[in-house]
Amino acid sequence: MTTDRERWDARWASAGPVPDPPAILRLHGDLLPQTGDALEIACGLGAGALWLAARGLRTTAWDVSPVALGRLAGEARSRGLTVHTEARDVLAAPPAPESVDVLLVVRFLDRSILPALRAAVRPGGLLLLQTFFGPRVAIGPRRPEWRLQRGELERIAGDLEILVCAEGPGEEAMLVARRSEPAA
């Protein structure tokens, strides 16, 4: 039986070049802090991590695939950027509470770790989520449990302040949410 790591290693070994940065960053990058710690989980080739590092954030990228992370590290070097990489199964070891200022999750959805992802964002920090939405038409996973349903983004935000909540058009949804600063 093929493991997740083996399956993703095979995919990333044969993938083309690093894609364009995710739409959520291109459309809502103005909401990000100028400095701080950023983490992209399930990063694949790390288009988002590269974008965050290019904007001066101390950036870390996690993926289950060492092949993807090797390609990301090489691309970061070629661009003169620093992106720390870690082969990590986020389901087994999610980020620590209040450990990042920006948490980016693109095209990955496992509802079991959503509380841990919200908790990982420091006060004043942002959770950015872009993933598949609604019934499959052309792209993304066929299994409905890996696709968001209408209205689900608001529940995912939990106690975070919603800055952007967009379900479609198309097959992807976006959420940008901020953890409140503690009361003075």
Secondary structure, DSSP 8 states (H G I E B T S, - for coil): ---HHHHHHHHHHS--S-----HHHHHHGGGS-SSSEEEEES-TT-HHHHHHHHTT-EEEEEES-HHHHHHHHHHHHHHT--EEEEE--TTTS---TT-EEEEEEES---GGGHHHHHHHEEEEEEEEEEEEBSS-SSSS-SSGGGSB-TTHHHHHHTTSEEEEEEE-SSSEEEEEEE------
